[in-house]
């Protein structure tokens, strides 16, 4: 018996994942260009004094890199859903979680002004 694939366990319309991937791709490009800081949670609600402690362009690029990584993972999942085993979803979830941790660490270290 062949094991289950991602396509076997996926629910919902296929077009929805395509929309999410497109949205993430647009956000990735926006952040990589150093724009869209108003979309970064925590930064957009910080006071002007707190915002001055961070390099806004670098923070946007860190978020853009993290978003791009997640976008690529989602694109791989969509493209190869008929081939990849269902258990790979756990690995992708761990990779997204690790990416979020890396973005938080980088956002609070290399993005701070000295």
N, C-alpha and C positions, 0 to 999 in steps of 0.2 A: 504494500500500500504506500502510495506516495504521500509525503507530508503536506500539510497545509501551506499555502503561499499567502503573501500579503493580500492578494486579490480575493482569496477565500474569506479572509476575516474583515475586510474593509466593508464599511457600511456607509450609506449616503451616496449622493450623486458624485460621479467622477469630476464633473466640471467645478465642483466646489474646491477641491484641492488645487486645481489649476488657477482658480481665482486667488487663493491664498498664496500660492507660489508667485504669481504676478505681483501681488501687493507687497510681499516680502522683498522681491527683486527691486521694486521701485523704492521702497524704504532703504534698502541697502545702498543703492546708488545715491540717494539723497544724503544719507549719512556719510558715505565715503567722500562726497563732495564738500563735507564740512558744514552742511546745512541741516536744518531740522532739529536743532537743539531743543526746541519747544516740545518735541515728542518724547524726550528722554525723561522717564519718571524720576522724580527726585530733583533733577536739575531744573525742570520747568517751574517747580514750586519753591525753589530756594530763594532766599533773599539776595539782593544785589551784592551784599558783602560776601555771602557764601559763594555766589557765582564767580566772583573775582578770584577765588582760590583755585579755579580750574581753567585749564586751557580748553576752550570750547571746541575748537577745531579738532584737536586731538581726541577729545571725548566723543565727538561725533564719528570720527574715523574708527575708534575702537568699537563703538556700537555698530557701525556699518560693516566692519569685518565679522563681527559675531553674527549679525543678521545674514550676511552673505553665506557664512558657513551653514546656518540653519536652512537657508534657501537651497543650497546645493544638496543637503541631506534630503529635503523634501522632494526635490527634483529627481534624485536617484530613486527614492521610494516610489514615486509616480511612474517613472520610466520603466522600472524593472519589477513592478508589483506582481507580474505573472511568474517571475523567476525566483525572486527572493523568498526564503522561508519566512513563515509568520514569526518565528522566534527572533528575527532580526529587528523587529519593532522595539524590543527591549533594549537592544544595543543602540539604536537610534535615539531612544528616549534618554539613555544615559549620556550619550554624546551631546544632546541638546542641553541637558542639565549641567554637564561639565563646561560647555560653552558659556552658559549664563554665569557660572562661577568665575570663569576666566575673565569675562567682560567686567564683572563687578570688581575683581581684584585689580585689573588693569585700569579701570576707571578711577579707582581710589589710590593708585600709585603713580603710574606714568602720566596720568592726565592732570595731576596736581601741579600747580606752579610752585617753584622753589623760592 
